[in-house]
Amino acid sequence: MSQRIILFGPLPPPYGGVSVLLSSLFGHLKDCPIFVWAIFGNNWDDSRITRFNHRRLGVIRALAKQGYKSRIVDFTHFHLEYPNPILLPIWLIAKTLLGFEWIKHVNDGSLPARYAKFSRSQKRRFKSALKAIDELIVVNSDLRDWLIEEIGVTQKLTLIPSLFNIPAEIQNAPLSAKTSATLNILDKHSRLVCSIGTFIPSYGFQHVAEAVERLRSSTGTDIGLLLLDGSFAHDASFREDVLKDRDWISVLTDVPNPEIYQVLSRFDVFVRAFEAESYGISRVEAIWSGTPVVAVDVGETRGMQTYRFGDVHTLTQLIGNVLSGTTKIELASWGNLYRAEADENLRRFVETVRIDCPNEVLGSVEVQA
């Protein structure tokens, strides 16, 4: 009998990068023998998905029911990246008692910078967690190099970017009434810019708003800006500052990821202004939607116009060059390259986690559990 495989993390909503990653993986692997423990999201009509509130220690019941000798891929943030003083000890005790294998999927590109500012107790918890991990999967080479060279990780560590192709059933998902209404309002503008993030300073919404404001003033062009707010973090005063006296900005909150591809295709340029990108799934989603990308120079940058976080002058120039047609990007070839890489990422994930999938999931690639 094959070992039970559990993917443990958030499902949308909210539509943050990790929840989109996990839901995409489940979309591809739904015909494979896997289970999902979901800490966020709506209820799914699938008996293999167990949803619970981790803040109320719902993981204890899940561990008691399915944890024994399982192989658990942990996409959560509270065991390693933000080592919680309550949840981590429970997890470590359960691992000792139940003998499950812990594969930690490390997604947080801000971890190296934040670790330097950890308190002694945080570093102690981090090291305790790291010692108990059996294998690691990381989403970029910076995290890999930091874990090996600075932290001294000796366990098996696999680099798998967090990009997977769009599951076929969601490529043409219909738009909700709320999304359609907002896009119809935006259509009154002659040019359109879009950005994805949330209303805290590190996601750069203020920089994007300032850049568009400058272009509206310097070119006389009626440019509309849509901010897609994932809502997994929120600063009310920051939000007010970004939107104040800018009636040309529209906001959509918790847009279902299946709608993103149709939304992005309506825009002239997509801006990803996040300071600490791990990979940057939304950047590639924009390219797949046929929309040019301007992004901070971290994470995935191929086929994109890049700038340094906070450099509003350069950001303004880059957006202006795309809107004016001065900068042209061959999006189709980059889109095809990313699709091929996404297929390879899925193959490597299945192989690394040792999921026993039907041949049609991975084409001609055979994977042994």
C-alpha positions, 0 to 999 in steps of 0.5 A: 500500500502506498504511503498517504500523501497530504498537502497541508496549507491554505486554499482560497479565499484569500487568493494569496500566492501560496493558496493559489499554488496549492489549489493549482496543484490539487487541480492537476493532481485530483486524480492522484491518491492525495489528501489536502489539509486546508487552513483557509478557504471555502468548503470543497465538495471533495472528501479528501479535503479536510478544512480546519481552523489552525488557530483553534488547533484543528490540526490535532484532530487531522493529525490523529485521523490521518497523520500516522506514518504519512508523508506531509508536504507543509505549505504553511508559514507558522512552523518555520518561516514564522515559527509559532510558540504554540503551533510549532511545539504541537507539530513537533510532538505529533511528529515524534508520536505519529512518525510522519515525514515532514517535507517543508515547502519554503515559499517566503522570499523575505525569510533570509532578511527577516531571520537576521532580525529574529529574536533569540527565542524565534531563532531557537524555534526556527532551529528546532523546526529545521532539525525535525524537517526530513526534506525541503522544497524551495521555490528559488535559488536564493532561498536554496543558497541561503539555507545551505550556505548560511543556515547549514541545511544538510537534508535533501533540498529540491528547487521547484519554482512555484509555477504550474500550468492553469488547470484546463477546467478554470481557463475559461471561468465566467466572471462574477457580476462584481468583477464584470461591473468593475471592468465595465467602469474601467473601460471608460479610461483610454489606457489601463494598468493593473497591479496585484497585492494587498494594502500594506507598504511592501506590496508597492501599491503606493508606488504604482499609484504615484507612477500612474498619477505622474503619467496622467499628468505628464501625458494627458492620457486618461489612465485607469488603475485597477488594484487587485487586493488579496486582503490577507493583510491590511493597513487601513490608513495606508489604503486611505493614502493610496486611494485619496483623491484618485478616483481613477483607481478601482479596487477588487478584493479577493478575485477568484484566481480562475477569473484572473486570466480574463481580467489581466487580458483586459489591461495594457500593462501589469505591474507587480510591485512586491518588495520580497517576491519569492517567485511571482506567479501573477507575473507569469499569469499576466504573460500567459494572458498576453499582457506586458509585465513591469515588475520589481527585480526580484523573483521571476523576471524573464520577459519582463521590464524590471526596476528596483523597489521604491524607484517610482521614477524608473517605474513611471518610465517603464509603464510609460514606455509600454503604454506608448508602444516604445517597448515591445515584448514578444509575449507568446514565446515567453508564454510557451517557455513558461508553460514548458517549465510549468510542466517540468515543475509538476513532474518534479513535484510529483517525483520528489513527493513520491505521488503515485499518479496515473500516466495521463497526469504527467504525459509519458513520465512515469513516477514510482511511489 
